[in-house]
Amino acid sequence: MTRRLFLLAAVLAAGCSAKAGGPPAIQVDRTACAHCTMLVSDERFAAAYETPSGEARVFDDIGCMREALKSEASAASVRFWYHDVATGEWIRGEEAAFDTSTRFKTPMGSGIVAYRKTDSTRSAHSGQGE
């Protein structure tokens, strides 16, 4: 029993570990949201951050991440990543622009989605990187 728990913990830790210099790996339907504990079932809406101590936290919805940040002691020092809802690719926080949309049913219903900033979105969404 103890060995099974250890293996389970190792698998879960691997599912949330940060890639060197980049966002954490997510295993769809296996990686749990650090805030609500639901499994990430649609990467388009997933977000993540890395604490100053190097701990990666994954979220199934940008709204969950925003709630979790309220209790993060050093929120100003975390590194953020979001999935571009249009391409599904990870983007760094400083590259992200956000929109709240009823077109998308995000896992926790926040409706918040991220896009990679372009020249046109930079002016429309300035100051909304994280």
N, CA, C and O of each residue as an XYZ file, in Angstrom:
520
protein
N       0.830     -1.200      0.000
C       0.000      0.000      0.000
C       0.870      1.259      0.000
O       0.617      2.189     -0.766
N       1.889      1.289      0.852
C       2.778      2.445      0.919
C       3.502      2.635     -0.407
O       3.679      3.763     -0.865
N       3.917      1.543     -1.017
C       4.611      1.634     -2.296
C       3.688      2.206     -3.369
O       4.125      3.011     -4.191
N       2.426      1.803     -3.374
C       1.468      2.327     -4.346
C       1.272      3.830     -4.158
O       1.208      4.578     -5.133
N       1.177      4.267     -2.912
C       1.017      5.693     -2.645
C       2.230      6.476     -3.115
O       2.094      7.563     -3.677
N       3.412      5.927     -2.887
C       4.637      6.580     -3.332
C       4.653      6.696     -4.851
O       4.989      7.753     -5.385
N       4.292      5.616     -5.557
C       4.272      5.650     -7.017
C       3.234      6.640     -7.537
O       3.489      7.369     -8.495
N       2.065      6.664     -6.902
C       1.038      7.614     -7.293
C       1.527      9.048     -7.108
O       1.325      9.892     -7.982
N       2.166      9.323     -5.979
C       2.701     10.663     -5.718
C       3.755     11.030     -6.753
O       3.794     12.172     -7.209
N       4.607     10.086     -7.132
C       5.649     10.348     -8.129
C       5.044     10.657     -9.491
O       5.514     11.554    -10.192
N       4.004      9.918     -9.870
C       3.343     10.159    -11.154
C       2.670     11.529    -11.157
O       2.782     12.275    -12.130
N       1.979     11.859    -10.081
C       1.318     13.160    -10.001
C       2.331     14.298    -10.016
O       2.099     15.323    -10.658
N       3.428     14.134     -9.330
C       4.462     15.168     -9.322
C       5.053     15.345    -10.712
O       5.325     16.471    -11.130
N       5.251     14.255    -11.425
C       5.787     14.343    -12.780
C       4.809     15.051    -13.705
O       5.230     15.776    -14.606
N       3.515     14.855    -13.497
C       2.505     15.498    -14.316
C       2.469     16.989    -14.125
O       1.993     17.703    -15.008
N       2.950     17.488    -13.013
C       2.917     18.928    -12.732
C       4.292     19.554    -12.746
O       4.425     20.743    -12.455
N       5.306     18.801    -13.070
C       6.649     19.358    -13.001
C       6.877     20.345    -14.131
O       6.378     20.169    -15.242
N       7.627     21.370    -13.834
C       7.917     22.387    -14.844
C       9.031     21.899    -15.745
O       9.991     21.276    -15.293
N       8.885     22.194    -17.038
C       9.961     21.923    -17.964
C      11.046     22.950    -17.680
O      10.750     24.049    -17.212
N      12.282     22.609    -17.954
C      13.372     23.544    -17.712
C      13.115     24.834    -18.474
O      13.113     24.847    -19.705
N      12.900     25.920    -17.738
C      12.691     27.216    -18.357
C      11.342     27.397    -19.029
O      11.155     28.343    -19.794
N      10.404     26.509    -18.756
C       9.122     26.632    -19.428
C       7.964     26.166    -18.579
O       8.129     25.864    -17.397
N       6.787     26.107    -19.184
C       5.584     25.736    -18.450
C       5.584     24.259    -18.066
O       6.328     23.460    -18.636
N       4.745     23.904    -17.097
C       4.667     22.508    -16.678
C       3.978     21.647    -17.727
O       3.185     22.135    -18.532
N       4.293     20.372    -17.703
C       3.613     19.421    -18.577
C       2.244     19.114    -17.972
O       2.101     18.989    -16.755
N       1.262     18.996    -18.826
C      -0.087     18.651    -18.376
C      -0.477     17.342    -19.033
O      -0.318     17.169    -20.242
N      -0.981     16.436    -18.243
C      -1.542     15.202    -18.774
C      -3.060     15.347    -18.679
O      -3.626     15.345    -17.585
N      -3.709     15.472    -19.834
C      -5.155     15.671    -19.873
C      -5.850     14.540    -19.124
O      -5.511     13.367    -19.281
N      -6.811     14.914    -18.323
C      -7.598     14.004    -17.485
C      -6.765     13.266    -16.433
O      -7.213     12.260    -15.883
N      -5.547     13.763    -16.150
C      -4.706     13.186    -15.095
C      -4.097     14.252    -14.188
O      -3.795     13.980    -13.026
N      -3.917     15.458    -14.710
C      -3.339     16.540    -13.923
C      -4.476     17.317    -13.255
O      -5.416     17.760    -13.914
N      -4.368     17.470    -11.943
C      -5.422     18.156    -11.183
C      -5.149     19.652    -11.076
O      -3.999     20.085    -11.005
N      -6.208     20.418    -11.067
C      -6.129     21.859    -10.853
C      -5.670     22.110     -9.413
O      -6.193     21.508     -8.476
N      -4.705     22.989     -9.250
C      -4.163     23.298     -7.920
C      -5.158     24.046     -7.043
O      -4.953     24.147     -5.833
N      -6.228     24.570     -7.623
C      -7.206     25.321     -6.830
C      -8.461     24.491     -6.541
O      -8.825     24.312     -5.378
N      -9.123     23.984     -7.579
C     -10.402     23.287     -7.376
C     -10.264     21.773     -7.379
O     -11.221     21.070     -7.056
N      -9.106     21.260     -7.732
C      -8.734     19.839     -7.811
C      -9.430     19.066     -8.934
O      -9.267     17.849     -9.021
N     -10.196     19.733     -9.789
C     -10.754     19.040    -10.956
C      -9.607     18.709    -11.901
O      -8.600     19.416    -11.936
N      -9.761     17.641    -12.662
C      -8.735     17.276    -13.630
C      -8.798     18.223    -14.830
O      -9.879     18.629    -15.255
N      -7.640     18.566    -15.363
C      -7.582     19.410    -16.554
C      -8.065     18.550    -17.719
O      -7.420     17.567    -18.083
N      -9.197     18.925    -18.299
C      -9.767     18.128    -19.381
C      -9.692     18.824    -20.741
O      -9.920     18.198    -21.777
N      -9.374     20.112    -20.734
C      -9.255     20.862    -21.987
C      -8.114     21.859    -21.831
O      -8.253     22.884    -21.164
N      -6.992     21.543    -22.454
C      -5.791     22.378    -22.299
C      -5.967     23.804    -22.805
O      -5.232     24.696    -22.381
N      -6.925     24.043    -23.702
C      -7.122     25.405    -24.232
C      -7.371     26.417    -23.125
O      -7.054     27.596    -23.280
N      -7.935     25.968    -22.010
C      -8.295     26.879    -20.931
C      -7.339     26.793    -19.745
O      -7.505     27.516    -18.763
N      -6.355     25.927    -19.827
C      -5.424     25.719    -18.720
C      -4.449     26.880    -18.591
O      -4.110     27.551    -19.566
N      -4.013     27.092    -17.362
C      -3.022     28.118    -17.055
C      -2.100     27.539    -15.996
O      -2.410     26.523    -15.374
N      -0.976     28.189    -15.800
C      -0.025     27.705    -14.798
C       0.844     28.849    -14.326
O       0.979     29.876    -14.992
N       1.430     28.646    -13.162
C       2.471     29.561    -12.728
C       3.509     28.793    -11.935
O       3.271     27.691    -11.440
N       4.669     29.422    -11.835
C       5.772     28.869    -11.064
C       6.075     29.845     -9.940
O       6.296     31.032    -10.181
N       6.085     29.342     -8.716
C       6.373     30.181     -7.557
C       7.855     30.535     -7.536
O       8.645     29.892     -8.226
N       8.246     31.533     -6.767
C       9.664     31.884     -6.670
C      10.533     30.705     -6.211
O      11.721     30.651     -6.528
N       9.947     29.769     -5.471
C      10.717     28.599     -5.022
C      10.789     27.511     -6.086
O      11.413     26.475     -5.861
N      10.159     27.729     -7.245
C      10.238     26.774     -8.345
C       9.092     25.768     -8.393
O       9.122     24.848     -9.210
N       8.089     25.920     -7.542
C       6.958     25.001     -7.539
C       5.978     25.379     -8.647
O       5.516     26.519     -8.714
N       5.663     24.416     -9.513
C       4.713     24.650    -10.596
C       3.301     24.351    -10.112
O       3.062     23.351     -9.435
N       2.373     25.230    -10.468
C       0.958     25.032    -10.131
C       0.150     25.150    -11.410
O       0.284     26.118    -12.158
N      -0.690     24.154    -11.651
C      -1.493     24.072    -12.867
C      -2.957     24.315    -12.510
O      -3.421     23.920    -11.441
N      -3.679     24.974    -13.422
C      -5.076     25.303    -13.200
C      -5.896     24.937    -14.431
O      -5.436     25.089    -15.563
N      -7.108     24.457    -14.201
C      -7.973     24.066    -15.313
C      -8.681     25.251    -15.954
O      -9.238     25.122    -17.044
N      -8.667     26.399    -15.293
C      -9.394     27.584    -15.741
C      -8.610     28.804    -15.248
O      -8.108     28.801    -14.124
N      -8.504     29.822    -16.059
C      -7.796     31.036    -15.649
C      -8.458     31.643    -14.415
O      -7.784     32.245    -13.580
N      -9.756     31.487    -14.301
C     -10.464     31.973    -13.110
C      -9.977     31.284    -11.847
O      -9.855     31.930    -10.806
N      -9.695     29.979    -11.912
C      -9.144     29.263    -10.753
C      -7.778     29.824    -10.381
O      -7.467     29.998     -9.203
N      -6.965     30.104    -11.396
C      -5.638     30.642    -11.117
C      -5.748     32.004    -10.435
O      -5.015     32.285     -9.487
N      -6.635     32.825    -10.900
C      -6.799     34.158    -10.291
C      -7.242     34.039     -8.837
O      -6.785     34.807     -7.990
N      -8.117     33.096     -8.537
C      -8.537     32.879     -7.152
C      -7.366     32.398     -6.302
O      -7.181     32.864     -5.178
N      -6.579     31.471     -6.832
C      -5.433     30.936     -6.091
C      -4.401     32.019     -5.816
O      -3.767     32.012     -4.761
N      -4.226     32.941     -6.740
C      -3.243     34.017     -6.563
C      -3.570     34.911     -5.379
O      -2.674     35.533     -4.808
N      -4.830     34.983     -5.005
C      -5.225     35.815     -3.868
C      -4.567     35.356     -2.571
O      -4.363     36.157     -1.659
N      -4.236     34.073     -2.485
C      -3.609     33.554     -1.264
C      -2.117     33.271     -1.446
O      -1.480     32.719     -0.549
N      -1.562     33.639     -2.581
C      -0.134     33.425     -2.852
C       0.661     34.556     -2.215
O       0.469     35.723     -2.556
N       1.539     34.217     -1.304
C       2.298     35.231     -0.555
C       3.140     36.127     -1.455
O       3.229     37.332     -1.220
N       3.752     35.557     -2.473
C       4.619     36.357     -3.343
C       4.092     36.338     -4.774
O       4.816     35.984     -5.704
N       2.832     36.721     -4.943
C       2.175     36.694     -6.259
C       2.896     37.564     -7.284
O       2.861     37.270     -8.478
N       3.539     38.616     -6.835
C       4.226     39.506     -7.773
C       5.479     38.869     -8.369
O       6.010     39.365     -9.362
N       5.953     37.782     -7.777
C       7.201     37.161     -8.224
C       7.003     35.849     -8.968
O       7.979     35.141     -9.218
N       5.772     35.502     -9.332
C       5.555     34.237    -10.024
C       5.673     34.417    -11.528
O       5.474     35.509    -12.059
N       6.002     33.315    -12.206
C       6.051     33.303    -13.673
C       4.774     32.643    -14.163
O       4.388     31.586    -13.663
N       4.111     33.263    -15.144
C       2.826     32.795    -15.629
C       2.925     32.195    -17.021
O       3.759     32.598    -17.832
N       2.052     31.215    -17.284
C       1.851     30.665    -18.623
C       0.372     30.437    -18.825
O      -0.357     30.097    -17.893
N      -0.063     30.632    -20.064
C      -1.450     30.417    -20.449
C      -1.452     29.660    -21.763
O      -0.463     29.672    -22.495
N      -2.551     29.007    -22.058
C      -2.713     28.412    -23.377
C      -3.441     29.423    -24.255
O      -4.446     30.011    -23.854
N      -2.914     29.609    -25.454
C      -3.580     30.441    -26.441
C      -4.813     29.666    -26.890
O      -4.692     28.574    -27.445
N      -5.992     30.220    -26.656
C      -7.230     29.494    -26.959
C      -7.372     29.236    -28.463
O      -8.067     28.300    -28.861
N      -6.732     30.042    -29.292
C      -6.829     29.871    -30.739
C      -5.918     28.762    -31.252
O      -6.292     28.025    -32.164
N      -4.721     28.639    -30.672
C      -3.748     27.664    -31.188
C      -3.516     26.488    -30.249
O      -3.039     25.440    -30.683
N      -3.846     26.644    -28.966
C      -3.591     25.598    -27.982
C      -2.165     25.594    -27.461
O      -1.829     24.763    -26.617
N      -1.314     26.500    -27.938
C       0.093     26.544    -27.520
C       0.241     27.315    -26.211
O      -0.519     28.240    -25.926
N       1.246     26.907    -25.414
C       1.582     27.676    -24.211
C       2.144     29.024    -24.631
O       2.886     29.117    -25.609
N       1.793     30.062    -23.895
C       2.387     31.381    -24.087
C       2.768     31.929    -22.715
O       2.101     31.655    -21.718
N       3.846     32.703    -22.678
C       4.270     33.324    -21.414
C       3.285     34.420    -21.036
O       2.617     34.998    -21.893
N       3.207     34.692    -19.750
C       2.272     35.691    -19.249
C       2.397     37.042    -19.912
O       1.390     37.688    -20.203
N       3.625     37.478    -20.156
C       3.817     38.797    -20.760
C       3.406     38.825    -22.230
O       3.292     39.902    -22.814
N       3.183     37.664    -22.834
C       2.745     37.590    -24.229
C       1.230     37.458    -24.350
O       0.700     37.410    -25.460
N       0.533     37.398    -23.222
C      -0.895     37.084    -23.230
C      -1.787     38.313    -23.168
O      -1.505     39.282    -22.463
N      -2.860     38.243    -23.920
C      -3.975     39.190    -23.834
C      -5.185     38.351    -23.443
O      -5.253     37.167    -23.773
N      -6.125     38.947    -22.753
C      -7.253     38.191    -22.211
C      -8.572     38.738    -22.714
O      -8.699     39.909    -23.071
N      -9.543     37.849    -22.728
C     -10.894     38.227    -23.102
C     -11.841     37.393    -22.254
O     -11.533     36.251    -21.910
N     -12.969     37.948    -21.923
C     -14.025     37.197    -21.263
C     -15.095     36.983    -22.305
O     -15.625     37.939    -22.871
N     -15.411     35.731    -22.557
C     -16.288     35.401    -23.665
C     -17.343     34.379    -23.257
O     -17.066     33.458    -22.488
N     -18.522     34.547    -23.765
C     -19.567     33.539    -23.557
C     -19.508     32.479    -24.648
O     -20.228     31.482    -24.578
N     -18.656     32.679    -25.664
C     -18.502     31.678    -26.729
C     -17.857     30.412    -26.215
O     -18.112     29.325    -26.732
N     -17.011     30.547    -25.184
C     -16.280     29.400    -24.671
C     -16.842     28.987    -23.318
O     -17.070     29.829    -22.450
N     -17.060     27.707    -23.144
C     -17.477     27.179    -21.841
C     -16.209     26.702    -21.131
O     -15.775     25.565    -21.318
N     -15.631     27.568    -20.327
C     -14.430     27.203    -19.593
C     -14.819     26.265    -18.445
O     -15.961     26.298    -17.987
N     -13.900     25.445    -17.982
C     -14.235     24.420    -16.990
C     -14.962     24.923    -15.743
O     -15.875     24.256    -15.257
N     -14.575     26.078    -15.221
C     -15.217     26.584    -14.012
C     -16.152     27.761    -14.304
O     -16.634     28.423    -13.386
N     -16.401     28.010    -15.590
C     -17.375     29.011    -15.976
C     -16.915     30.459    -15.929
O     -17.739     31.370    -16.011
N     -15.605     30.688    -15.798
C     -15.126     32.075    -15.751
C     -15.262     32.762    -17.107
O     -15.457     33.975    -17.174
N     -15.160     31.993    -18.180
C     -15.214     32.564    -19.520
C     -13.954     33.309    -19.911
O     -13.902     33.904    -20.987
N     -12.936     33.291    -19.063
C     -11.691     34.017    -19.345
C     -10.811     33.152    -20.243
O     -10.517     32.002    -19.916
N     -10.396     33.710    -21.367
C      -9.516     33.008    -22.295
C      -8.311     33.894    -22.593
O      -8.371     35.116    -22.456
N      -7.222     33.260    -23.002
C      -5.990     33.980    -23.329
C      -5.667     33.807    -24.804
O      -5.947     32.772    -25.410
N      -5.075     34.843    -25.356
C      -4.586     34.843    -26.729
C      -3.167     35.389    -26.715
O      -2.794     36.162    -25.833
N      -2.382     34.979    -27.704
C      -1.058     35.594    -27.863
C      -1.269     37.012    -28.361
O      -2.020     37.244    -29.308
N      -0.592     37.970    -27.709
C      -0.688     39.369    -28.124
C      -0.135     39.530    -29.530
O       0.860     38.911    -29.906
N      -0.795     40.362    -30.278
C      -0.283     40.797    -31.582
C      -0.159     42.310    -31.477
O      -0.498     42.888    -30.444
N       0.320     42.952    -32.528
C       0.433     44.407    -32.480
C      -0.913     45.062    -32.198
O      -0.973     46.054    -31.473
N      -1.997     44.525    -32.759
C      -3.321     45.132    -32.548
C      -3.842     44.873    -31.141
O      -4.530     45.730    -30.587
N      -3.536     43.714    -30.539
C      -4.026     43.451    -29.192
C      -3.180     44.144    -28.142
O      -3.669     44.405    -27.043
N      -1.923     44.449    -28.445
C      -1.078     45.138    -27.479
C      -1.676     46.478    -27.071
O      -1.685     46.823    -25.890
N      -2.166     47.220    -28.031
C      -2.730     48.528    -27.699
C      -4.094     48.380    -27.029
O      -4.426     49.162    -26.137
N      -4.882     47.401    -27.437
C      -6.222     47.222    -26.860
C      -6.187     46.604    -25.464
O      -7.090     46.835    -24.660
N      -5.143     45.818    -25.174
C      -5.086     45.091    -23.897
C      -3.861     45.447    -23.075
O      -3.405     44.626    -22.279
N      -3.323     46.624    -23.239
C      -2.104     46.979    -22.510
C      -2.351     46.916    -21.007
O      -3.395     47.347    -20.517
N      -1.365     46.367    -20.278
C      -1.440     46.276    -18.841
C      -2.177     45.051    -18.324
O      -2.403     44.943    -17.119
N      -2.563     44.118    -19.204
C      -3.308     42.940    -18.765
C      -2.493     41.663    -18.896
O      -3.086     40.599    -19.075
N      -1.153     41.709    -18.817
C      -0.289     40.530    -18.999
C      -0.496     39.452    -17.991
O      -0.345     38.281    -18.338
N      -0.834     39.763    -16.755
C      -1.081     38.741    -15.734
C      -2.237     39.159    -14.881
O      -2.614     38.440    -13.956
